[in-house]
Amino acid sequence: MQEENFKAAMMRMCDPKVRLLNKEVKKPIFGENEKITVNAAFKSNNIRINLMPVRTHKKKTIAATAEETAQQKQIMKERQFVI
């Protein structure tokens, strides 16, 4: 598992709405030596809890690659003839 995905899943379990895990520092980032403990007082009426990590969007670079520009030209060419 990639570290990025692991951290996102851990953050989801530390979410104040869920509180499955307790973080030492109440910030939305993990520190180098931060302690995370299991919340022994965790209770939920739900049978399931959705712990899917939120997708993070990567910042797109300003310059488009040659492949992307070729795809954009092809798309624009196809869209011209659609009525």
Gaussian input, Z-matrix of N, CA and C with variables (Angstrom, degrees):
# hf/3-21g

backbone

0 1
 N
 C     1     B1
 C     2     B2     1     A1
 N     3     B3     2     A2     1     D1
 C     4     B4     3     A3     2     D2
 C     5     B5     4     A4     3     D3
 N     6     B6     5     A5     4     D4
 C     7     B7     6     A6     5     D5
 C     8     B8     7     A7     6     D6
 N     9     B9     8     A8     7     D7
 C    10    B10     9     A9     8     D8
 C    11    B11    10    A10     9     D9
 N    12    B12    11    A11    10    D10
 C    13    B13    12    A12    11    D11
 C    14    B14    13    A13    12    D12
 N    15    B15    14    A14    13    D13
 C    16    B16    15    A15    14    D14
 C    17    B17    16    A16    15    D15
 N    18    B18    17    A17    16    D16
 C    19    B19    18    A18    17    D17
 C    20    B20    19    A19    18    D18
 N    21    B21    20    A20    19    D19
 C    22    B22    21    A21    20    D20
 C    23    B23    22    A22    21    D21
 N    24    B24    23    A23    22    D22
 C    25    B25    24    A24    23    D23
 C    26    B26    25    A25    24    D24
 N    27    B27    26    A26    25    D25
 C    28    B28    27    A27    26    D26
 C    29    B29    28    A28    27    D27
 N    30    B30    29    A29    28    D28
 C    31    B31    30    A30    29    D29
 C    32    B32    31    A31    30    D30
 N    33    B33    32    A32    31    D31
 C    34    B34    33    A33    32    D32
 C    35    B35    34    A34    33    D33
 N    36    B36    35    A35    34    D34
 C    37    B37    36    A36    35    D35
 C    38    B38    37    A37    36    D36
 N    39    B39    38    A38    37    D37
 C    40    B40    39    A39    38    D38
 C    41    B41    40    A40    39    D39
 N    42    B42    41    A41    40    D40
 C    43    B43    42    A42    41    D41
 C    44    B44    43    A43    42    D42
 N    45    B45    44    A44    43    D43
 C    46    B46    45    A45    44    D44
 C    47    B47    46    A46    45    D45
 N    48    B48    47    A47    46    D46
 C    49    B49    48    A48    47    D47
 C    50    B50    49    A49    48    D48
 N    51    B51    50    A50    49    D49
 C    52    B52    51    A51    50    D50
 C    53    B53    52    A52    51    D51
 N    54    B54    53    A53    52    D52
 C    55    B55    54    A54    53    D53
 C    56    B56    55    A55    54    D54
 N    57    B57    56    A56    55    D55
 C    58    B58    57    A57    56    D56
 C    59    B59    58    A58    57    D57
 N    60    B60    59    A59    58    D58
 C    61    B61    60    A60    59    D59
 C    62    B62    61    A61    60    D60
 N    63    B63    62    A62    61    D61
 C    64    B64    63    A63    62    D62
 C    65    B65    64    A64    63    D63
 N    66    B66    65    A65    64    D64
 C    67    B67    66    A66    65    D65
 C    68    B68    67    A67    66    D66
 N    69    B69    68    A68    67    D67
 C    70    B70    69    A69    68    D68
 C    71    B71    70    A70    69    D69
 N    72    B72    71    A71    70    D70
 C    73    B73    72    A72    71    D71
 C    74    B74    73    A73    72    D72
 N    75    B75    74    A74    73    D73
 C    76    B76    75    A75    74    D74
 C    77    B77    76    A76    75    D75
 N    78    B78    77    A77    76    D76
 C    79    B79    78    A78    77    D77
 C    80    B80    79    A79    78    D78
 N    81    B81    80    A80    79    D79
 C    82    B82    81    A81    80    D80
 C    83    B83    82    A82    81    D81
 N    84    B84    83    A83    82    D82
 C    85    B85    84    A84    83    D83
 C    86    B86    85    A85    84    D84
 N    87    B87    86    A86    85    D85
 C    88    B88    87    A87    86    D86
 C    89    B89    88    A88    87    D87
 N    90    B90    89    A89    88    D88
 C    91    B91    90    A90    89    D89
 C    92    B92    91    A91    90    D90
 N    93    B93    92    A92    91    D91
 C    94    B94    93    A93    92    D92
 C    95    B95    94    A94    93    D93
 N    96    B96    95    A95    94    D94
 C    97    B97    96    A96    95    D95
 C    98    B98    97    A97    96    D96
 N    99    B99    98    A98    97    D97
 C   100   B100    99    A99    98    D98
 C   101   B101   100   A100    99    D99
 N   102   B102   101   A101   100   D100
 C   103   B103   102   A102   101   D101
 C   104   B104   103   A103   102   D102
 N   105   B105   104   A104   103   D103
 C   106   B106   105   A105   104   D104
 C   107   B107   106   A106   105   D105
 N   108   B108   107   A107   106   D106
 C   109   B109   108   A108   107   D107
 C   110   B110   109   A109   108   D108
 N   111   B111   110   A110   109   D109
 C   112   B112   111   A111   110   D110
 C   113   B113   112   A112   111   D111
 N   114   B114   113   A113   112   D112
 C   115   B115   114   A114   113   D113
 C   116   B116   115   A115   114   D114
 N   117   B117   116   A116   115   D115
 C   118   B118   117   A117   116   D116
 C   119   B119   118   A118   117   D117
 N   120   B120   119   A119   118   D118
 C   121   B121   120   A120   119   D119
 C   122   B122   121   A121   120   D120
 N   123   B123   122   A122   121   D121
 C   124   B124   123   A123   122   D122
 C   125   B125   124   A124   123   D123
 N   126   B126   125   A125   124   D124
 C   127   B127   126   A126   125   D125
 C   128   B128   127   A127   126   D126
 N   129   B129   128   A128   127   D127
 C   130   B130   129   A129   128   D128
 C   131   B131   130   A130   129   D129
 N   132   B132   131   A131   130   D130
 C   133   B133   132   A132   131   D131
 C   134   B134   133   A133   132   D132
 N   135   B135   134   A134   133   D133
 C   136   B136   135   A135   134   D134
 C   137   B137   136   A136   135   D135
 N   138   B138   137   A137   136   D136
 C   139   B139   138   A138   137   D137
 C   140   B140   139   A139   138   D138
 N   141   B141   140   A140   139   D139
 C   142   B142   141   A141   140   D140
 C   143   B143   142   A142   141   D141
 N   144   B144   143   A143   142   D142
 C   145   B145   144   A144   143   D143
 C   146   B146   145   A145   144   D144
 N   147   B147   146   A146   145   D145
 C   148   B148   147   A147   146   D146
 C   149   B149   148   A148   147   D147
 N   150   B150   149   A149   148   D148
 C   151   B151   150   A150   149   D149
 C   152   B152   151   A151   150   D150
 N   153   B153   152   A152   151   D151
 C   154   B154   153   A153   152   D152
 C   155   B155   154   A154   153   D153
 N   156   B156   155   A155   154   D154
 C   157   B157   156   A156   155   D155
 C   158   B158   157   A157   156   D156
 N   159   B159   158   A158   157   D157
 C   160   B160   159   A159   158   D158
 C   161   B161   160   A160   159   D159
 N   162   B162   161   A161   160   D160
 C   163   B163   162   A162   161   D161
 C   164   B164   163   A163   162   D162
 N   165   B165   164   A164   163   D163
 C   166   B166   165   A165   164   D164
 C   167   B167   166   A166   165   D165
 N   168   B168   167   A167   166   D166
 C   169   B169   168   A168   167   D167
 C   170   B170   169   A169   168   D168
 N   171   B171   170   A170   169   D169
 C   172   B172   171   A171   170   D170
 C   173   B173   172   A172   171   D171
 N   174   B174   173   A173   172   D172
 C   175   B175   174   A174   173   D173
 C   176   B176   175   A175   174   D174
 N   177   B177   176   A176   175   D175
 C   178   B178   177   A177   176   D176
 C   179   B179   178   A178   177   D177
 N   180   B180   179   A179   178   D178
 C   181   B181   180   A180   179   D179
 C   182   B182   181   A181   180   D180
 N   183   B183   182   A182   181   D181
 C   184   B184   183   A183   182   D182
 C   185   B185   184   A184   183   D183
 N   186   B186   185   A185   184   D184
 C   187   B187   186   A186   185   D185
 C   188   B188   187   A187   186   D186
 N   189   B189   188   A188   187   D187
 C   190   B190   189   A189   188   D188
 C   191   B191   190   A190   189   D189
 N   192   B192   191   A191   190   D190
 C   193   B193   192   A192   191   D191
 C   194   B194   193   A193   192   D192
 N   195   B195   194   A194   193   D193
 C   196   B196   195   A195   194   D194
 C   197   B197   196   A196   195   D195
 N   198   B198   197   A197   196   D196
 C   199   B199   198   A198   197   D197
 C   200   B200   199   A199   198   D198
 N   201   B201   200   A200   199   D199
 C   202   B202   201   A201   200   D200
 C   203   B203   202   A202   201   D201
 N   204   B204   203   A203   202   D202
 C   205   B205   204   A204   203   D203
 C   206   B206   205   A205   204   D204
 N   207   B207   206   A206   205   D205
 C   208   B208   207   A207   206   D206
 C   209   B209   208   A208   207   D207
 N   210   B210   209   A209   208   D208
 C   211   B211   210   A210   209   D209
 C   212   B212   211   A211   210   D210
 N   213   B213   212   A212   211   D211
 C   214   B214   213   A213   212   D212
 C   215   B215   214   A214   213   D213
 N   216   B216   215   A215   214   D214
 C   217   B217   216   A216   215   D215
 C   218   B218   217   A217   216   D216
 N   219   B219   218   A218   217   D217
 C   220   B220   219   A219   218   D218
 C   221   B221   220   A220   219   D219
 N   222   B222   221   A221   220   D220
 C   223   B223   222   A222   221   D221
 C   224   B224   223   A223   222   D222
 N   225   B225   224   A224   223   D223
 C   226   B226   225   A225   224   D224
 C   227   B227   226   A226   225   D225
 N   228   B228   227   A227   226   D226
 C   229   B229   228   A228   227   D227
 C   230   B230   229   A229   228   D228
 N   231   B231   230   A230   229   D229
 C   232   B232   231   A231   230   D230
 C   233   B233   232   A232   231   D231
 N   234   B234   233   A233   232   D232
 C   235   B235   234   A234   233   D233
 C   236   B236   235   A235   234   D234
 N   237   B237   236   A236   235   D235
 C   238   B238   237   A237   236   D236
 C   239   B239   238   A238   237   D237
 N   240   B240   239   A239   238   D238
 C   241   B241   240   A240   239   D239
 C   242   B242   241   A241   240   D240
 N   243   B243   242   A242   241   D241
 C   244   B244   243   A243   242   D242
 C   245   B245   244   A244   243   D243
 N   246   B246   245   A245   244   D244
 C   247   B247   246   A246   245   D245
 C   248   B248   247   A247   246   D246

   B1=1.4343
   B2=1.5239
   B3=1.2797
   B4=1.4586
   B5=1.5301
   B6=1.3152
   B7=1.4611
   B8=1.5265
   B9=1.3155
   B10=1.4667
   B11=1.5334
   B12=1.3439
   B13=1.4624
   B14=1.5249
   B15=1.3301
   B16=1.4592
   B17=1.5237
   B18=1.3261
   B19=1.4598
   B20=1.5257
   B21=1.3300
   B22=1.4615
   B23=1.5322
   B24=1.3258
   B25=1.4639
   B26=1.5257
   B27=1.3217
   B28=1.4678
   B29=1.5292
   B30=1.3182
   B31=1.4587
   B32=1.5236
   B33=1.3230
   B34=1.4644
   B35=1.5281
   B36=1.3359
   B37=1.4639
   B38=1.5223
   B39=1.3239
   B40=1.4686
   B41=1.5251
   B42=1.3166
   B43=1.4636
   B44=1.5308
   B45=1.3375
   B46=1.4686
   B47=1.5296
   B48=1.3144
   B49=1.4617
   B50=1.5272
   B51=1.3326
   B52=1.4604
   B53=1.5278
   B54=1.3241
   B55=1.4708
   B56=1.5308
   B57=1.3141
   B58=1.4589
   B59=1.5278
   B60=1.3221
   B61=1.4605
   B62=1.5226
   B63=1.3123
   B64=1.4591
   B65=1.5158
   B66=1.3321
   B67=1.4614
   B68=1.5162
   B69=1.3122
   B70=1.4527
   B71=1.5273
   B72=1.3266
   B73=1.4635
   B74=1.5268
   B75=1.3040
   B76=1.4659
   B77=1.5229
   B78=1.3150
   B79=1.4618
   B80=1.5290
   B81=1.3336
   B82=1.4688
   B83=1.5338
   B84=1.3246
   B85=1.4644
   B86=1.5225
   B87=1.3129
   B88=1.4530
   B89=1.5173
   B90=1.3321
   B91=1.4488
   B92=1.5250
   B93=1.3087
   B94=1.4726
   B95=1.5246
   B96=1.3370
   B97=1.4638
   B98=1.5242
   B99=1.3056
   B100=1.4582
   B101=1.5259
   B102=1.3259
   B103=1.4620
   B104=1.5248
   B105=1.3285
   B106=1.4555
   B107=1.5151
   B108=1.3362
   B109=1.4561
   B110=1.5210
   B111=1.3163
   B112=1.4602
   B113=1.5228
   B114=1.3040
   B115=1.4630
   B116=1.5215
   B117=1.3316
   B118=1.4672
   B119=1.5236
   B120=1.3178
   B121=1.4594
   B122=1.5277
   B123=1.3245
   B124=1.4650
   B125=1.5207
   B126=1.3240
   B127=1.4636
   B128=1.5151
   B129=1.3184
   B130=1.4474
   B131=1.5168
   B132=1.3198
   B133=1.4615
   B134=1.5201
   B135=1.3198
   B136=1.4610
   B137=1.5157
   B138=1.3122
   B139=1.4560
   B140=1.5205
   B141=1.3164
   B142=1.4638
   B143=1.5106
   B144=1.3002
   B145=1.4602
   B146=1.5158
   B147=1.3227
   B148=1.4557
   B149=1.5279
   B150=1.3265
   B151=1.4563
   B152=1.5185
   B153=1.3194
   B154=1.4562
   B155=1.5212
   B156=1.3384
   B157=1.4649
   B158=1.5226
   B159=1.2926
   B160=1.4599
   B161=1.5197
   B162=1.3048
   B163=1.4631
   B164=1.5138
   B165=1.2916
   B166=1.4515
   B167=1.5194
   B168=1.3073
   B169=1.4568
   B170=1.5216
   B171=1.3090
   B172=1.4573
   B173=1.5199
   B174=1.2963
   B175=1.4535
   B176=1.5232
   B177=1.3141
   B178=1.4526
   B179=1.5218
   B180=1.3047
   B181=1.4626
   B182=1.5168
   B183=1.2927
   B184=1.4636
   B185=1.5258
   B186=1.2995
   B187=1.4579
   B188=1.5322
   B189=1.3254
   B190=1.4528
   B191=1.5232
   B192=1.3056
   B193=1.4554
   B194=1.5237
   B195=1.3113
   B196=1.4716
   B197=1.5285
   B198=1.3283
   B199=1.4643
   B200=1.5301
   B201=1.3347
   B202=1.4628
   B203=1.5280
   B204=1.3277
   B205=1.4577
   B206=1.5233
   B207=1.3411
   B208=1.4568
   B209=1.5333
   B210=1.3270
   B211=1.4581
   B212=1.5247
   B213=1.3114
   B214=1.4545
   B215=1.5237
   B216=1.3384
   B217=1.4637
   B218=1.5168
   B219=1.3467
   B220=1.4622
   B221=1.5319
   B222=1.3274
   B223=1.4616
   B224=1.5206
   B225=1.3223
   B226=1.4608
   B227=1.5265
   B228=1.3147
   B229=1.4518
   B230=1.5205
   B231=1.3390
   B232=1.4749
   B233=1.5241
   B234=1.3055
   B235=1.4655
   B236=1.5167
   B237=1.3106
   B238=1.4632
   B239=1.5167
   B240=1.3157
   B241=1.4642
   B242=1.5144
   B243=1.3040
   B244=1.4573
   B245=1.5155
   B246=1.3299
   B247=1.4689
   B248=1.5022
   A1=108.37
   A2=114.90
   A3=119.41
   A4=109.67
   A5=115.45
   A6=120.66
   A7=111.46
   A8=116.24
   A9=121.55
   A10=110.65
   A11=116.60
   A12=121.39
   A13=111.35
   A14=116.58
   A15=121.01
   A16=110.80
   A17=116.61
   A18=120.59
   A19=110.96
   A20=117.51
   A21=121.01
   A22=110.37
   A23=117.19
   A24=121.00
   A25=110.93
   A26=116.82
   A27=120.81
   A28=110.72
   A29=117.29
   A30=120.78
   A31=110.35
   A32=116.46
   A33=120.84
   A34=110.44
   A35=117.46
   A36=120.94
   A37=111.78
   A38=117.62
   A39=122.34
   A40=111.38
   A41=117.28
   A42=122.57
   A43=110.02
   A44=118.61
   A45=120.40
   A46=113.97
   A47=118.14
   A48=120.59
   A49=111.22
   A50=117.54
   A51=121.92
   A52=110.60
   A53=117.15
   A54=124.55
   A55=113.10
   A56=116.39
   A57=120.55
   A58=109.59
   A59=115.94
   A60=122.59
   A61=109.18
   A62=116.50
   A63=121.82
   A64=109.73
   A65=115.94
   A66=121.33
   A67=109.21
   A68=115.81
   A69=121.28
   A70=110.48
   A71=116.60
   A72=122.93
   A73=107.83
   A74=118.02
   A75=122.75
   A76=112.45
   A77=117.61
   A78=122.46
   A79=108.47
   A80=117.82
   A81=120.55
   A82=114.77
   A83=117.45
   A84=121.14
   A85=108.51
   A86=116.06
   A87=121.44
   A88=109.68
   A89=115.97
   A90=121.16
   A91=109.79
   A92=116.76
   A93=122.11
   A94=112.09
   A95=117.32
   A96=121.69
   A97=111.64
   A98=117.40
   A99=121.12
   A100=110.88
   A101=115.90
   A102=121.04
   A103=109.67
   A104=114.53
   A105=121.93
   A106=106.50
   A107=116.74
   A108=121.01
   A109=109.87
   A110=115.68
   A111=121.72
   A112=108.07
   A113=116.69
   A114=122.10
   A115=108.19
   A116=117.53
   A117=122.08
   A118=111.56
   A119=117.68
   A120=121.80
   A121=112.51
   A122=118.16
   A123=121.92
   A124=109.71
   A125=115.74
   A126=122.24
   A127=107.57
   A128=115.41
   A129=119.98
   A130=109.35
   A131=116.44
   A132=121.33
   A133=111.03
   A134=116.55
   A135=120.97
   A136=110.38
   A137=115.30
   A138=120.29
   A139=109.26
   A140=116.29
   A141=122.24
   A142=110.48
   A143=113.82
   A144=120.40
   A145=106.63
   A146=116.96
   A147=121.47
   A148=108.95
   A149=116.42
   A150=121.23
   A151=112.15
   A152=116.84
   A153=120.42
   A154=108.81
   A155=117.46
   A156=119.12
   A157=111.35
   A158=115.01
   A159=121.59
   A160=107.96
   A161=116.95
   A162=120.21
   A163=110.53
   A164=114.12
   A165=119.00
   A166=108.32
   A167=115.51
   A168=120.44
   A169=108.70
   A170=114.64
   A171=118.97
   A172=108.76
   A173=115.52
   A174=120.13
   A175=109.35
   A176=114.72
   A177=120.08
   A178=109.26
   A179=114.39
   A180=118.27
   A181=109.00
   A182=115.90
   A183=121.21
   A184=110.97
   A185=117.40
   A186=121.09
   A187=109.92
   A188=115.89
   A189=121.06
   A190=109.90
   A191=115.79
   A192=119.55
   A193=109.11
   A194=115.88
   A195=121.02
   A196=110.39
   A197=116.01
   A198=120.15
   A199=110.85
   A200=116.92
   A201=120.64
   A202=111.54
   A203=117.24
   A204=119.61
   A205=110.81
   A206=116.43
   A207=120.10
   A208=110.19
   A209=116.85
   A210=120.55
   A211=110.74
   A212=117.43
   A213=121.30
   A214=111.48
   A215=117.14
   A216=120.85
   A217=110.91
   A218=116.71
   A219=121.74
   A220=110.23
   A221=117.82
   A222=121.72
   A223=110.77
   A224=116.85
   A225=120.03
   A226=111.38
   A227=116.85
   A228=121.91
   A229=110.03
   A230=117.13
   A231=121.04
   A232=111.50
   A233=117.51
   A234=121.30
   A235=112.88
   A236=118.01
   A237=120.71
   A238=111.53
   A239=116.95
   A240=120.29
   A241=113.75
   A242=118.99
   A243=121.81
   A244=108.71
   A245=115.39
   A246=119.88
   A247=108.91
   D1=135.99
   D2=179.23
   D3=-69.61
   D4=147.03
   D5=-178.43
   D6=-60.70
   D7=-36.55
   D8=-179.96
   D9=-61.20
   D10=-45.44
   D11=179.51
   D12=-68.42
   D13=-38.36
   D14=179.47
   D15=-62.70
   D16=-45.59
   D17=-179.90
   D18=-64.20
   D19=-37.98
   D20=179.01
   D21=-65.03
   D22=-40.84
   D23=178.66
   D24=-67.15
   D25=-40.28
   D26=178.01
   D27=-64.84
   D28=-40.00
   D29=178.58
   D30=-63.48
   D31=-36.43
   D32=179.21
   D33=-64.81
   D34=-36.94
   D35=178.86
   D36=-75.46
   D37=-20.48
   D38=177.67
   D39=-92.80
   D40=0.05
   D41=-178.26
   D42=-55.76
   D43=136.35
   D44=-179.35
   D45=-59.18
   D46=-24.80
   D47=177.99
   D48=-74.72
   D49=-29.63
   D50=-176.86
   D51=-97.09
   D52=-54.95
   D53=179.93
   D54=56.00
   D55=42.31
   D56=174.37
   D57=-74.00
   D58=-34.95
   D59=176.54
   D60=-121.00
   D61=150.22
   D62=176.50
   D63=-107.26
   D64=129.89
   D65=175.87
   D66=-96.01
   D67=148.71
   D68=177.31
   D69=-69.75
   D70=-44.46
   D71=179.88
   D72=-106.95
   D73=131.02
   D74=-175.38
   D75=-87.12
   D76=48.08
   D77=177.37
   D78=-116.70
   D79=154.69
   D80=-176.61
   D81=-79.61
   D82=25.28
   D83=175.41
   D84=-133.44
   D85=157.13
   D86=177.63
   D87=-96.85
   D88=134.48
   D89=175.59
   D90=-87.18
   D91=171.34
   D92=-179.16
   D93=-60.22
   D94=-50.93
   D95=-174.95
   D96=-116.04
   D97=32.12
   D98=-177.48
   D99=-74.05
   D100=138.62
   D101=-179.44
   D102=-93.99
   D103=136.10
   D104=176.84
   D105=-124.46
   D106=128.51
   D107=-178.67
   D108=-120.42
   D109=158.69
   D110=176.91
   D111=-79.19
   D112=135.96
   D113=179.15
   D114=-82.60
   D115=102.49
   D116=-178.62
   D117=-69.22
   D118=-22.26
   D119=-179.43
   D120=-89.52
   D121=9.78
   D122=-177.69
   D123=-66.31
   D124=128.14
   D125=174.82
   D126=-139.47
   D127=146.39
   D128=178.88
   D129=-148.41
   D130=140.63
   D131=176.86
   D132=-81.69
   D133=-17.86
   D134=-179.47
   D135=-79.40
   D136=147.77
   D137=175.41
   D138=-75.99
   D139=-38.00
   D140=179.87
   D141=-120.82
   D142=150.31
   D143=174.08
   D144=-127.78
   D145=128.07
   D146=-179.02
   D147=-77.52
   D148=112.06
   D149=-179.81
   D150=-113.23
   D151=24.21
   D152=178.06
   D153=-66.58
   D154=130.15
   D155=179.54
   D156=-68.46
   D157=148.29
   D158=178.26
   D159=-73.26
   D160=135.39
   D161=179.73
   D162=-70.74
   D163=135.79
   D164=175.97
   D165=-101.27
   D166=138.72
   D167=-179.72
   D168=-94.79
   D169=127.86
   D170=176.68
   D171=-79.12
   D172=143.04
   D173=178.38
   D174=-70.68
   D175=131.47
   D176=-179.40
   D177=-81.16
   D178=138.79
   D179=178.32
   D180=-71.81
   D181=154.91
   D182=-176.58
   D183=-69.14
   D184=-45.50
   D185=-178.03
   D186=-82.76
   D187=127.93
   D188=178.21
   D189=-83.79
   D190=147.23
   D191=179.45
   D192=-75.93
   D193=167.83
   D194=-179.22
   D195=-63.76
   D196=-36.82
   D197=179.76
   D198=-65.85
   D199=-41.53
   D200=179.58
   D201=-65.52
   D202=-40.17
   D203=179.55
   D204=-67.17
   D205=-37.13
   D206=177.79
   D207=-65.56
   D208=-39.33
   D209=178.19
   D210=-65.83
   D211=-42.06
   D212=179.09
   D213=-62.46
   D214=-41.60
   D215=177.70
   D216=-63.06
   D217=-42.11
   D218=179.86
   D219=-64.54
   D220=-41.66
   D221=179.06
   D222=-64.05
   D223=-45.31
   D224=179.44
   D225=-64.13
   D226=-36.01
   D227=178.29
   D228=-64.41
   D229=-43.35
   D230=179.74
   D231=-68.71
   D232=-36.04
   D233=-177.32
   D234=-71.92
   D235=-21.15
   D236=-179.78
   D237=-63.66
   D238=-33.48
   D239=-173.75
   D240=-93.57
   D241=-2.71
   D242=178.48
   D243=-81.79
   D244=131.65
   D245=-179.48
   D246=-101.53

